Amino acid sequence: MPQSYCLHFLCWATMCWTAKGIGVNWGTTASHPLPPPKAVELLKTNNISKVKLFDADPLVLQALSGSNIGVTVGIPNSMLKTLNSSKKAADSWVHDNVTRYFSAGTTGVRIQYVAVGDEPFHQSYGEQFHPFVIGTAINIQSALTRASLAGQIKVVIPCSYDTFQSESSLPSKGHFRPDLNKTMIELLTFLRKHQSPFFVTISPFITFLQNKNISLDFTLFKEHARPHNDSHRTYKNSFDLSYDTLATALSMVGFPDMNIVISKIGWPTDGAANATSPLAETFMKGLMYHLRSRLGTPLRPQNPPIETYIFSLLDENQRSIATGNFERHWGVFTFDGQAKYHIDFGQGLKNPMNAQNVEYLPSKWCVVNNNQDLSNATASALDACSVADCTALSPGGSCFNISWPGNISYAFNSYYQQHDQRAESCDFGGLGLVTTIDPSVGNCRFPIEIKASHAHSLSGTDLFQWMVLLLLNAYFFLLHFT
């Protein structure tokens, strides 16, 4: 075979894998989500061929119809108990959210996976979802079989980064959390029976935050980073370390050959120290190069992840901040679909394309009225932040260094925008003032919301978690605004 032909074939094979192997998570936990048709156009113009959803929003699925994008449809954790206890409910869910939209061709939605729950084993949830996960998976699998779709759609269970661990940070000591051992064996047995892959989050950013032995350079795939040695294996980056820790955990419970899909991996760009766009770009470049090399890891050189889903497409200003204020800033694109940094999703498109023709609310902002007595401004800012998104004011965040009362203005504007710029939402007892002059300072952006096609509403569980998080964050905001 001529050398030029070999090279051409190698490039073609690499591009094919890139197109099939890289996707994104698309969440809509935002006060003003980017309208689904514009988000789908954003996916298509950036050659993103796979998307993982956290629910089965009809507007989102309708927008994806005919796009030829491979779709993972999610079942929210709040539905697991019902779907576990009722085969009829599972049949109805599959009919309403899968059968209605599915098409293997180019007319409907190319659904490839149904994801049971959104990381239902995450430690922050305790054991509230544990009893319902496997039963729901079995019922959904049976419902797909009855709908003659089981041969085309796989049932998977997304697992969080904290389902596996290693006390010594050595991959050879990896294991599943002791409280999950029995459940994980049941889960993996189900997956193997139906030839489904293991969906799991790997979070080098959170690993870096939680482990003092992991350096930033090691996390960012830097060549000069100090390697970690585990017996005769050498690890040059945090991703390989986590991946092989998981591989060991799978082997420990009898599933050494289980295929792995990285269901979430990314780098946040605000809300914490080291959560910046330049570092996110460095991480993404390192990750993409590593994945496309197909070299695997020290423990699994011939078995790298079969797919990887970047977390995430867009920022979401109503995501839970239980793990940290950075949780609302994972997007490769801002909430309105503007690229934060360079990333190559594949097929040679190195500069991401922004969302086009986005409709915004009028160019108005709410700021503090400096002519008023501001002695009660802190209390008003705290009230605003209990509802709106003030995570950019966190230590290390893009707006952390703006001085008082600029930070008060940021809180007021966030509340004002989230409430569609209604006049009464910039009152704050007379302390607020509407202006047409952009108050943004340096890297601290005072955003204007977009006109969204539908608003996100909080469930009862979400509302309870919101109130708990409000109490946890009150102390931080009190310090910051005084």
Buried (B, 14 or more C-beta within 10 A) or exposed (E): EEEEEEEEEEEEEBBEBBBBBBBBBBBBBBBBBBBBBBBBBBBBBBBBBBBBBBBBBBBBBBBBBBBEBBBBBBBBBBBBBBBBBBBEBBBBBBEEBBBEBBEEEEEBBBBBBBBBBBBBBBEEBEEEBBEBBBBBBBBBBBBBEBBEBBEEBBBBBBBBBBBBBBEEBBBEBBBBBEBBBEBBBBBBBBBBEBEBBBBBBBBBBBBBBEEEEBBBBBBBBBEEBEEBEBEEBEBBBBBBBBBBBBBBBBBBBEBEEBBBBBBBBBBBBBBBEBBBBEBBBBBBBBBBEBBBEEEBBBBBEEBBBBBBBBBBBBBBBBBBBEBBBBBBBBBBBBBBBBBBBEBBBBEEBEEBBBBEEBEEBEEBBBBBBEEBEBEEBBBBBBBBBBBBBBBBBBEBBBBBBBEBBBBBBBBBBBBBBBBBBEEEBBBBEEBBBBBEEEBBBEBBBBBBBBEBBBEBEEEEEBEEBBEEBBEEBEEBBEEBBE
